[in-house]
Amino acid sequence: MAMESACKLTVGRDHYDGKVRMEGDHIDFSGPTKFRFRISEMSEPYLEDLNVRFGFHGHPVIIELSSQRAADNWIAYILHPQSLAEKLGVKDGQSVRIMNLDDPDLVDSIQSRNARVVSRASARCDFVMLGVERSSELRQIEDLFDRVRPRGAVWVVLPKTGRTVTKANVSAAAREAGLNHEEVVDYSETQAAHKITRPAVTRRRGDGAGLDNGGGAARRTAAPRAAVKAK
């Protein structure tokens, strides 16, 4: 999940007030002007009081944060950036199904977490990674949850700047299916991953005995209520 904070930014001799946002492999600054600092391009990052300091393309950069806790969190993230699988919440022993994404780096990252990639459509899994190029492909999200474990999620991956499918399309598709559009993470330089989950009450029901998943159960229990109301 992204971290965001108000800050004072110094780049060389120039000073700015604004906000910094860290997500994935970079830090974005928004204020009178905008900067993007890629973690891989920083040199010798270190913490001095509330100041995160590093070199960037020959310029000294200082990000002055508002609290020691925030400063500690930021330097820890810079020195130990999350892998893609960590950002997606993949844990040891879990399983992931990948659909419409040809991404060897994703597979390597999942396996580095001692998780496994499953290919069979009938296999139960904790996460589905779904590459989407057209809004019509979002209709399958609800059905995918039939094979996702109660506390699992479907991650929808789409271009950040694409106009064919937008964040609004993903939110609308999730809402229509009775699901939550929970968060967005930086999947790559050009793509964002949107996390879709079941409502919390459905997840709790899914933890009980005799209920194999929340998505199908929610649809099965909705029909009798509708029938009673019709009478």
C-alpha positions, 0 to 999 in steps of 0.5 A: 500500500502507498505511503503519503505524507506532507513534507519539505523537499530540497533538490540542490538549492531549491526548496518546495512544500508539498506532499510525497507519495511512495508506491512501488519502486518510486517516490512522487512529489507534488507541489509547485512542481512535480518530481519522481525519484526512482528508488533504483536510481538513488545513491547512498540514502540515509536518515538524519533526524527527520530528513531522508537524504539521498543523491539523485542524478548528481543532485543532493535531495532532502525529504523532511518529514513531519515525525520520526516515525514517518521518517523511520518508515520511509528510510526503511522502505527505501533501503528494503523495497517491497517485492511485487509479491509482497505488495500484492499481499502474497504469503508463504504457502499461498497459491496464485492463478495468473490470467492474461498476464505474461510476466515472468517477473511476477512468477519469480516474485511469487515463487520467492515468497514460497507461494505457488502458481496454479494454472487449472481453472478449477483449482482453489487459490488465494489470489487471481491476477487478471490482466484486463484490456477491455471493460467487457473482461471485467464481467468475469470478476464475480465468477472468479471468486467461486474458486478464490478462498474466503479471505482472498482477492482478485487483482485486476491489472490494467494500464495506468494511462489507458482509456479503454479500461479505467479505475472507474470501470473497475469500481463499477464492475466490483460494485455491480458484483457486490464486491469491494474495490479496496486499493490500487498498487503500483504494479509496474511503471506502466500498469496498476493493480486494483484489488477486489475483495468480498465484503467483510461480512461475506468473508466472515461467513466464508470462514465457517464450516460447510461454506466453501467460498463467500462469492457463491454463498452470497449469491445463493443466499440472496435468492431466497430473500428476494423470493420472500420479499416478492410474496 
